[in-house]
Amino acid sequence: MMPRIINIEGREDLVRDTETKAVIATDKDQLRAYKTKVEQSNRLRKIEEEQSVVRGELQEIKNLLQTLIQKGIN
């Protein structure tokens, strides 16, 4: 019987699953770095979304203040 996981020639950081033909990275440091990068990207995206919401709310407050000022003048 053929082993399910085999080494890829010339690559110590990769193996192949013979059933699914998937190439699997075995370097745990690279995996940790990738996960850290994904987490940072997700945090940045969330901050940008929150910033957009705050910017919209500030614009709404500005519009309301302008309306109140105009009504106060008239």
matplotlib code that plots the C-alpha trace (Angstrom):
import matplotlib.pyplot as plt

x = [0.0, 1.3, 1.8, -0.9, 1.7, 4.8, 7.6, 7.9, 11.3, 13.5, 11.1, 11.5, 8.7, 6.0, 4.4, 1.6, -1.5, -1.7, -5.5, -6.5, -3.4, -3.2, 0.1, 0.6, 3.0, 4.9, 6.8, 5.1, 6.9, 5.5, 2.0, 2.3, 3.5, 0.5, -2.0, -0.5, -0.8, -4.4, -5.3, -3.6, -5.4, -8.8, -8.1, -7.2, -10.4, -12.5, -10.8, -11.4, -15.1, -15.5, -13.8, -16.2, -19.2, -17.8, -17.2, -20.8, -22.1, -20.0, -21.3, -24.9, -24.2, -22.7, -25.8, -28.1, -26.1, -26.2, -30.0, -30.4, -28.3, -30.2, -33.6, -32.2, -31.2, -34.6]
y = [0.0, 3.5, 6.0, 8.7, 11.5, 11.7, 14.2, 16.5, 16.1, 19.2, 20.8, 20.0, 22.4, 20.6, 17.2, 15.7, 13.9, 11.0, 10.6, 14.2, 15.3, 18.3, 20.0, 20.7, 23.1, 21.7, 24.8, 25.9, 29.2, 30.1, 29.0, 31.2, 34.2, 33.6, 33.5, 36.7, 38.4, 37.3, 38.5, 41.9, 42.3, 41.4, 44.0, 46.6, 45.9, 46.2, 49.5, 50.9, 49.8, 51.5, 54.6, 54.8, 54.5, 57.2, 59.4, 59.0, 59.7, 62.9, 64.0, 63.4, 65.4, 68.2, 68.3, 68.4, 71.2, 73.2, 72.7, 73.8, 76.9, 77.8, 77.4, 79.6, 82.3, 82.4]
z = [0.0, -0.9, 1.9, 1.9, 2.5, 0.4, 0.2, -2.8, -4.3, -3.8, -1.3, 2.4, 3.3, 1.2, 1.1, -1.1, 0.0, -2.5, -2.1, -2.6, -4.6, -2.2, -1.6, 2.1, 3.7, 6.7, 7.8, 11.1, 11.2, 7.8, 9.0, 12.1, 10.0, 7.6, 10.4, 11.9, 8.6, 8.2, 11.7, 11.1, 7.8, 9.5, 12.2, 9.7, 7.7, 10.9, 11.8, 8.3, 8.5, 11.9, 10.7, 7.8, 10.2, 12.4, 9.4, 8.3, 11.8, 12.0, 8.6, 9.9, 13.1, 10.9, 8.8, 11.8, 13.3, 10.1, 9.9, 13.5, 12.9, 9.8, 11.6, 14.4, 12.0, 10.2]

ax = plt.figure().add_subplot(projection="3d")
ax.plot(x, y, z, "-o")
ax.set_aspect("equal")
plt.show()
